[in-house]
């Protein structure tokens, strides 16, 4: 317990944390009072190895200890409260406080993270299936009705998740500089198309033809079912395909939540290949998670359990590699805090469906999912993570001189788009009963 005790004494500067170890001994940290008005944060360590496992590598060890039941957060708090409490205390020194301790461990983790980012075709497909080929019932219970598994755009933090995701699609579409009534015959490539929501939206709003590609079989099957049901399968097509195998010419290219899975070693290939696919007067748009500081690495817990092969890039990495391939960066927006609100809602919806999620998988999976969502939220709320939205062109005459067209088009689309209800909304269930 001494190593964890040392870490917590240095880390907890505000609020109050009480730890009961596996022997029943009580350890207290922080000057108080409680930060949230609900009393001190109280956790129990139920296994003799828990304290050492957490202290040696807080990011990996804490997640595994919670998954395995070695770490229990006592009511009225939960794991999200604990993670936000600890990271609010440590945010002044950033992720260093919760990374592996010791020189050898840090060097080894950095090397392993580099190797994990090599995503050849077969590995890229395995990684995609690990991340996105979970049961449909899981995703529909924590995502919005359109299954957008990326940051929602909260123009007002009080907005519903469905509203924020609809606003996100309008925001993206506006940056593609598609003009209503002038898009006949235009082709759009959606790389990493998810469950098809953006592709279907672009066709609905502009009448463009869209090809969506992804590597998770059930995602593509679901996309194709959606296109068939909407009667647009001849215009909005989806293929189980690596973006590196796409051929042809496109007027617009989008990638939303894709670059996090490419791997830095493959950035030159990504930008070179998309350069070949886009027409000379076209526009490419990218939306991805990003870090506000210099290049870093993905923590071991996330690589192991959630996004194998994943890496969140620094802006410098994206801009440098795109310039080498001949791209011109025309617009960059740092989306701050939006993802923290998104992840908070995903967490709440997962908790709402605890019984169903445990039934689909088990208690360990459920706790793993909670830790993932809460840990990701803290990165965007207290850490150094944002979302980058970047607009690329080959010819700077491809877009208007000012950004007014983005604001005007986004407003037009928001007025037109119908916000769906969420089928599991407790208010709808109550009304039905």
C-alpha positions as MATLAB code, in Angstrom:
seq = 'XXXXXXXXXXXXXXXXXXXXXXXXXXXXXXXXXXXXXXXXXXXXXXXXXXXXXXXXXXXXXXXXXXXXXXXXXXXXXXXXXXXXXXXXXXXXXXXXXXXXXXXXXXXXXXXXXXXXXXXXXXXXXXXXXXXXXXXXXXXXXXXXXXXXXXXXXXXXXXXXXXXXXXXXXXXXXXXXXXXXXXXXXXXXXXXXXXXXXXXXXXXXXXXXXXXXXXXXXXXXXXXXXXXXXXXXXXXXXXXXXXXXXXXXXXXXXXXXXXXXXXXXXXXXXXXXXXXXXXXXXXXXXXXXXXXXXXXXXXXXXXXXXXXXXXXXXXXXXXXXXXXXXXXXXXXXXXXXXXXXXXXXXXXXXXXXXXXXXXXXXXXXXXXXXXXXXXXXXXXXXXXXXXXXXXXXXXXXXXXXXXXXXXXXXXXXXXXXXXXXXXXXXXXXXXXXX';
ca = [
       0.000    0.000    0.000;
       2.984    2.312    0.568;
       3.485    3.077   -3.155;
      -0.193    3.936   -3.725;
      -0.153    5.895   -0.469;
       2.798    7.934   -1.733;
       1.050    8.655   -5.039;
      -2.233    9.716   -3.436;
      -0.558   11.927   -0.835;
       1.124   13.856   -3.646;
      -1.880   13.847   -6.006;
      -4.920   14.713   -3.853;
      -4.731   18.429   -3.080;
      -8.443   19.244   -3.058;
     -11.441   17.420   -1.639;
     -11.306   14.283    0.474;
     -10.556   10.666   -0.469;
     -10.881    7.733    1.938;
      -9.332    4.384    0.984;
     -10.053    1.163    2.884;
      -7.425   -1.414    1.963;
      -7.906   -5.200    1.831;
      -6.954   -5.528    5.522;
      -9.587   -3.028    6.619;
      -7.075   -0.279    7.379;
      -8.305    3.235    6.504;
      -6.171    5.833    4.699;
      -7.307    9.424    4.185;
      -6.107   11.979    1.621;
      -6.785   15.616    0.832;
      -7.677   18.561    3.057;
     -11.417   18.461    2.350;
     -14.175   19.456    2.148;
     -15.829   17.201   -0.439;
     -15.831   18.704   -3.935;
     -19.396   17.787   -4.860;
     -21.372   18.191   -1.648;
     -21.978   14.446   -1.325;
     -19.315   13.732    1.257;
     -15.810   12.285    0.856;
     -14.944    9.929   -1.985;
     -14.696    6.433   -0.457;
     -13.158    3.431   -2.214;
     -12.415   -0.105   -1.042;
      -9.570   -2.312   -2.211;
     -10.748   -5.913   -1.957;
      -7.615   -7.773   -3.093;
      -4.143   -7.853   -1.556;
      -2.528   -7.069   -4.928;
      -4.838   -4.164   -5.802;
      -2.802   -1.296   -4.332;
       0.461   -2.337   -5.986;
      -1.254   -3.043   -9.298;
      -2.796    0.447   -9.344;
       0.305    2.287   -8.136;
       2.772    0.808  -10.610;
       0.706    1.859  -13.616;
      -2.340    3.925  -12.590;
      -3.943    4.074  -16.061;
      -3.777    0.309  -16.658;
      -3.863   -0.891  -13.083;
      -6.824    1.184  -11.943;
      -8.902    0.090  -14.923;
      -8.126   -3.577  -14.409;
      -8.656   -3.380  -10.652;
     -12.118   -1.889  -11.226;
     -12.954   -4.455  -13.930;
     -11.923   -7.366  -11.729;
     -13.745   -6.084   -8.640;
     -10.501   -5.341   -6.771;
     -11.494   -1.652   -6.528;
     -14.999   -0.738   -5.402;
     -16.354    2.820   -5.277;
     -18.813    3.242   -2.438;
     -22.193    4.988   -2.978;
     -23.255    7.709   -3.420;
     -20.274    7.969   -5.783;
     -19.380    5.753   -8.742;
     -16.344    5.098  -10.934;
     -17.011    8.193  -13.048;
     -17.007   10.356   -9.919;
     -13.733    8.793   -8.790;
     -11.961    9.260  -12.123;
     -13.087   12.871  -12.463;
     -12.110   13.539   -8.835;
      -8.574   12.180   -9.238;
      -7.934   13.795  -12.620;
      -9.288   17.153  -11.494;
      -6.651   16.981   -8.769;
      -3.856   15.973  -11.155;
      -4.720   18.012  -14.239;
      -2.109   20.688  -13.488;
       0.606   18.128  -14.224;
      -1.314   16.277  -16.923;
      -1.244   12.567  -17.743;
       2.259   12.114  -16.295;
       0.637   11.666  -12.890;
      -1.240    8.545  -13.987;
       1.273    7.033  -16.418;
       3.637    4.181  -15.673;
       6.196    4.830  -12.978;
       9.883    4.004  -13.414;
      12.252    4.601  -16.329;
      12.217    1.061  -17.719;
       8.421    0.862  -17.621;
       8.093    4.192  -19.432;
      10.609    3.232  -22.129;
       8.987   -0.169  -22.638;
       5.490    1.318  -22.878;
       6.607    3.888  -25.428;
       8.179    1.185  -27.610;
       5.133   -1.094  -27.371;
       2.828    1.805  -28.241;
       4.861    2.518  -31.385;
       4.674   -1.109  -32.508;
       0.950   -1.247  -31.783;
       0.413    1.655  -34.217;
       1.571   -0.404  -37.203;
      -1.753   -1.268  -38.846;
      -1.244   -3.418  -41.910;
      -4.405   -4.506  -43.729;
      -5.032   -7.741  -41.819;
      -4.292   -6.159  -38.442;
      -6.408   -3.097  -39.272;
      -9.392   -5.352  -39.937;
      -8.876   -7.307  -36.710;
      -8.635   -4.050  -34.759;
     -11.802   -2.704  -36.365;
     -13.707   -5.876  -35.574;
     -12.505   -5.760  -31.950;
     -13.740   -2.187  -31.589;
     -16.878   -2.041  -33.712;
     -18.198   -5.586  -34.102;
     -19.815   -5.823  -30.674;
     -23.523   -6.573  -30.537;
     -25.890   -4.092  -32.156;
     -27.963   -4.084  -28.989;
     -25.046   -2.635  -27.015;
     -24.510    0.328  -29.333;
     -28.171    1.208  -29.630;
     -28.450    1.417  -25.853;
     -25.791    4.072  -25.325;
     -25.431    5.882  -28.662;
     -27.949    8.292  -30.156;
     -30.706    7.021  -32.420;
     -28.496    7.512  -35.517;
     -25.595    5.590  -33.905;
     -23.013    8.337  -34.200;
     -19.981    6.923  -32.373;
     -18.029   10.200  -32.456;
     -18.195   13.550  -30.697;
     -21.542   15.329  -30.730;
     -21.629   19.099  -31.302;
     -23.190   20.729  -28.241;
     -24.170   24.216  -29.328;
     -25.933   24.264  -25.959;
     -24.814   21.809  -23.226;
     -28.497   21.374  -22.321;
     -29.299   19.898  -25.753;
     -30.176   16.232  -26.105;
     -27.586   13.843  -27.540;
     -29.812   13.389  -30.602;
     -29.924   17.160  -31.172;
     -26.169   17.512  -30.693;
     -25.422   14.709  -33.157;
     -27.755   16.210  -35.737;
     -26.000   19.552  -35.278;
     -22.645   17.778  -35.704;
     -23.701   16.414  -39.091;
     -24.852   19.875  -40.196;
     -21.536   21.356  -39.052;
     -19.584   18.763  -41.054;
     -21.736   19.067  -44.170;
     -21.287   22.847  -44.181;
     -17.509   22.453  -44.199;
     -17.680   20.194  -47.268;
     -18.977   23.176  -49.281;
     -21.767   21.231  -50.928;
     -24.357   23.571  -52.452;
     -27.991   22.494  -52.531;
     -29.301   22.192  -56.074;
     -25.791   22.106  -57.560;
     -24.654   18.631  -56.527;
     -26.191   16.501  -59.262;
     -23.807   13.665  -60.093;
     -21.314   14.506  -57.364;
     -19.626   11.601  -55.583;
     -18.647   11.530  -51.918;
     -16.335    9.014  -50.265;
     -16.950    8.438  -46.544;
     -13.909    6.650  -45.088;
     -14.716    4.876  -41.838;
     -18.444    5.305  -42.384;
     -19.542    3.848  -39.042;
     -23.224    2.916  -39.068;
     -23.959    5.039  -42.137;
     -25.555    8.099  -40.551;
     -23.421   10.763  -42.218;
     -23.552    9.113  -45.645;
     -27.341    8.895  -45.544;
     -27.582   12.470  -44.245;
     -25.456   13.877  -47.077;
     -27.593   12.113  -49.664;
     -30.803   13.304  -48.004;
     -29.670   16.924  -47.835;
     -27.902   17.221  -51.196;
     -28.790   14.244  -53.383;
     -25.127   13.262  -53.755;
     -24.001    9.701  -54.358;
     -21.989    8.299  -51.463;
     -19.649    5.357  -51.034;
     -19.026    4.453  -47.403;
     -16.205    2.067  -46.503;
     -15.298    0.431  -43.186;
     -13.681   -2.760  -41.882;
     -16.232   -4.086  -39.372;
     -18.586   -6.582  -41.088;
     -21.646   -5.935  -38.942;
     -21.291   -2.170  -39.349;
     -21.378   -2.522  -43.126;
     -24.266   -4.991  -43.002;
     -26.220   -2.540  -40.834;
     -25.415    0.352  -43.209;
     -26.651   -1.639  -46.180;
     -29.845   -2.528  -44.330;
     -30.424    1.157  -43.574;
     -29.886    2.176  -47.196;
     -32.258   -0.536  -48.408;
     -34.916    0.462  -45.886;
     -34.636    4.108  -46.980;
     -34.893    3.135  -50.664;
     -31.548    4.745  -51.543;
     -29.269    1.702  -51.882;
     -28.585    2.632  -55.511;
     -27.232    6.045  -54.441;
     -25.723    5.365  -51.010;
     -23.509    2.308  -51.136;
     -21.411    0.683  -48.453;
     -18.491   -1.710  -48.836;
     -16.412   -3.817  -46.456;
     -13.167   -2.380  -47.706;
      -9.881   -0.881  -46.577;
      -9.645    2.747  -47.721;
      -6.298    1.848  -49.290;
      -8.156   -0.336  -51.795;
     -10.623    2.350  -52.939;
     -10.206    3.513  -56.535;
     -11.867    6.160  -58.693;
     -12.420    9.897  -58.354;
     -14.544   11.739  -55.809;
     -15.743   15.323  -55.435;
     -15.668   15.195  -51.656;
     -13.995   12.957  -49.071;
     -14.954   12.704  -45.407;
     -13.349   10.796  -42.573;
     -14.938   11.060  -39.146;
     -13.257    9.186  -36.312;
     -10.980    7.397  -38.767;
      -7.506    8.876  -38.327;
      -7.338    7.632  -34.736;
      -7.139    4.098  -36.199;
      -4.725    4.717  -39.075;
      -1.469    4.776  -37.087;
       1.163    7.498  -37.449;
       3.419    5.304  -39.559;
       0.606    5.124  -42.128;
      -0.212    8.857  -42.295;
       1.897    9.369  -45.452;
      -0.013    6.553  -47.155;
      -3.376    7.967  -46.045;
      -2.705   11.474  -47.349;
      -1.057   10.277  -50.564;
      -3.899    7.893  -51.409;
      -6.678   10.365  -50.653;
      -4.835   12.912  -52.815;
      -5.213   10.516  -55.742;
      -8.895    9.910  -55.000;
     -10.015   13.561  -54.802;
     -10.756   15.605  -57.905;
      -8.648   18.753  -58.463;
     -11.418   21.099  -57.291;
     -12.607   18.863  -54.466;
     -12.668   19.232  -50.683;
     -11.599   16.717  -48.035;
     -12.797   16.979  -44.447;
     -11.407   15.150  -41.435;
     -12.805   14.967  -37.893;
     -10.750   13.149  -35.276;
      -9.822   13.148  -31.621;
      -6.653   15.126  -31.021;
      -4.154   16.181  -28.401;
      -3.448   19.875  -27.860;
       0.211   19.340  -27.055;
       3.049   17.558  -28.852;
       2.871   13.953  -30.117;
       2.373   11.359  -27.407;
       1.206    7.770  -27.087;
      -1.935    5.810  -26.306;
      -2.185    4.467  -22.771;
      -1.812    0.731  -22.289;
      -5.329    0.128  -20.925;
      -7.019    1.683  -23.969;
      -4.731   -0.184  -26.387;
      -5.366   -3.478  -24.615;
      -9.115   -3.339  -24.058;
     -10.794   -0.724  -26.267;
      -8.876    0.556  -29.312;
      -5.989   -1.751  -30.244;
      -3.791    0.018  -32.759;
      -5.397    3.365  -31.930;
      -3.574    6.670  -31.499;
      -4.849   10.213  -30.961;
      -2.732   12.610  -33.045;
      -1.288   16.021  -32.375;
      -2.188   18.722  -34.887;
       1.460   18.999  -35.892;
       1.469   15.359  -37.041;
      -1.609   15.802  -39.228;
      -0.523   19.084  -40.807;
       3.080   18.006  -41.427;
       2.159   14.766  -43.174;
      -0.665   16.303  -45.216;
       1.643   19.061  -46.487;
       4.175   16.465  -47.650;
       1.446   14.871  -49.791;
       0.528   18.202  -51.409;
      -2.578   19.057  -49.390;
      -3.405   22.642  -48.468;
      -4.995   23.116  -45.039;
      -7.750   25.718  -45.364;
      -9.524   25.493  -42.019;
      -8.805   24.081  -38.556;
     -11.226   24.055  -35.637;
     -10.398   22.774  -32.158;
     -13.594   21.412  -30.643;
     -13.202   21.798  -26.863;
     -15.335   20.041  -24.238;
     -17.953   18.773  -26.724;
     -16.721   15.209  -26.364;
     -16.831   15.361  -22.563;
     -20.573   16.124  -22.744;
     -21.025   13.337  -25.309;
     -19.193   10.779  -23.192;
     -21.093   11.797  -20.074;
     -24.361   11.023  -21.856;
     -23.001    7.719  -23.203;
     -22.000    6.802  -19.649;
     -25.434    7.671  -18.266;
     -27.182    5.644  -20.962;
     -24.913    2.660  -20.268;
     -25.714    2.837  -16.539;
     -29.397    3.048  -17.456;
     -29.025   -0.301  -19.240;
     -26.790   -2.097  -16.745;
     -29.010   -5.181  -16.611;
     -29.130   -5.526  -20.397;
     -25.379   -4.973  -20.899;
     -24.486   -7.508  -18.202;
     -26.897   -9.932  -19.853;
     -25.225   -9.464  -23.239;
     -21.726   -9.918  -21.814;
     -20.945  -10.043  -18.065;
     -20.128   -7.858  -15.057;
     -16.459   -7.533  -16.034;
     -17.368   -6.197  -19.486;
     -19.882   -3.782  -17.988;
     -17.317   -2.373  -15.570;
     -14.741   -2.194  -18.357;
     -17.169   -0.159  -20.479;
     -17.916    2.244  -17.640;
     -14.207    2.774  -16.981;
     -13.578    3.402  -20.687;
     -16.334    5.995  -21.006;
     -15.460    7.797  -17.770;
     -11.736    7.717  -18.523;
     -12.298    9.123  -21.982;
     -14.545   11.836  -20.576;
     -11.875   13.034  -18.160;
      -9.365   13.318  -21.043;
     -11.646   15.824  -22.773;
     -12.823   17.548  -19.591;
      -9.651   17.751  -17.487;
      -6.924   16.467  -19.809;
      -5.363   17.644  -23.031;
      -7.741   16.109  -25.580;
      -9.887   17.973  -28.115;
     -11.393   17.145  -31.494;
      -9.736   18.438  -34.638;
     -11.862   19.352  -37.643;
      -9.632   20.029  -40.622;
     -10.563   21.047  -44.153;
      -8.115   20.159  -46.940;
      -8.053   21.165  -50.615;
      -5.784   20.633  -53.588;
      -6.687   24.021  -55.082;
      -7.382   26.947  -52.752;
      -9.919   28.308  -55.232;
     -12.164   25.338  -54.378;
     -13.802   27.195  -51.473;
     -15.086   30.765  -50.912;
     -12.793   33.472  -49.526;
     -14.535   33.747  -46.163;
     -15.969   31.219  -43.687;
     -19.447   32.750  -43.929;
     -20.624   29.896  -46.132;
     -20.038   27.442  -43.277;
     -22.157   29.388  -40.811;
     -24.940   30.051  -43.290;
     -25.132   26.474  -44.565;
     -24.987   24.958  -41.100;
     -27.884   27.168  -40.035;
     -29.892   26.194  -43.115;
     -29.314   22.504  -42.474;
     -30.226   22.724  -38.806;
     -33.529   24.312  -39.730;
     -34.248   21.508  -42.181;
     -33.064   18.410  -40.339;
     -35.562   16.505  -38.202;
     -34.140   15.427  -34.828;
     -35.127   11.823  -34.064;
     -36.260   10.642  -30.672;
     -34.275    7.972  -28.831;
     -36.228    4.740  -28.650;
     -35.030    4.079  -25.073;
     -35.834    7.555  -23.767;
     -37.395    7.037  -20.298;
     -39.912    9.797  -21.081;
     -41.163    7.878  -24.119;
     -41.372    4.688  -22.102;
     -43.315    6.446  -19.354;
     -45.725    7.955  -21.889;
     -46.301    4.547  -23.474;
     -47.093    3.000  -20.113;
];
